[in-house]
Amino acid sequence: AHVEEQSALAGYSFDPRLLIFEFTHNIMLREAQVSLVRRFTSAFVEGHSLCHQLIMGQGKTTVIAPLLAILIADGTRFVLDVV
């Protein structure tokens, strides 16, 4: 679900942070979750705000929020995730 196809010669690319998140939480990320996390992180890098609505059971609390906190925290930024 979180595989990026680079080119026919290069093969596939995996984000190790997503693989570790899946392993430690004993879950498999859905393609929609990974896509949304990528949208949020790219908006953060570009300095834009982003709001997205998901229905109940789509992993907002257990997947999206913790994963964003992990990806945004880089040693100079403190991320506090209160749910």
N, C-alpha and C positions, 0 to 999 in steps of 0.2 A: 504494500500500500504506500510506502514511503520511499519508493525507488525512483530515482531520476534517470531517465534514459539520456545519455550524453550524445553519442553518435554511434553509428553502426560499428565503427572500429574500436571505440573506447569502452563500450559496454555499459554498465550500470554504475551508479554512484549511490552510496548509502551514507546518511548522516549518522555518525556513531552515537551522537547524543540521543537520537530517537530510538536507536536499537537498545541502548542501555536503559532508557526509560521503559521500553516495552519489557525488557528482561526483569528489571527490578520490581515492576508493578504487576508482572505476570498477566499482561494484556497484549492485544494486537491492535495497533492504531488503525483507525479507518482512514480511507483516502480523504474523505471530507474533513476529518480532524486535522490531518497533516496539511492539507491545502489551506485551511483557515489559519493555522499557526504560522504558515509561511506568509500569508497575507498580513497578519498582525506584525510579524517581525520585520517585514519589508517596509511597512508603514512606519514602524518605530525608527528604523534606520534612516528613512527619508524625512523624519521629523513631522509626520502627519498623524492626525488622530484617526481612529477607526472604531466603529461601533458595528456589532453584528448580533443578530438575534437568532437563538437556537431554541428548538422545542425541548421539552423535558426528556431526559434520557440520552442526550447527544454527547455527553462527556464534558460539559462546561466546567464543573467543579473538580472532577477527578482526573481529567486529561488536559483540557485546553489551558486552564489557569496555571496549574503547576508546571506544565511544559513551557509556557511563555515565561514564567519566572526563571526557569533554568536557562533558557536561551538568551534572555535579556541581561541577566546578571553576568557581568564579565570581569569581576574583580575590582572595578572602579564604581560600579553602580550597585546599590543595595535595593533589592526587590522584596517587598513585603506583600504577601498574598493573604488577604483576610477573607475568609468565606464563612 
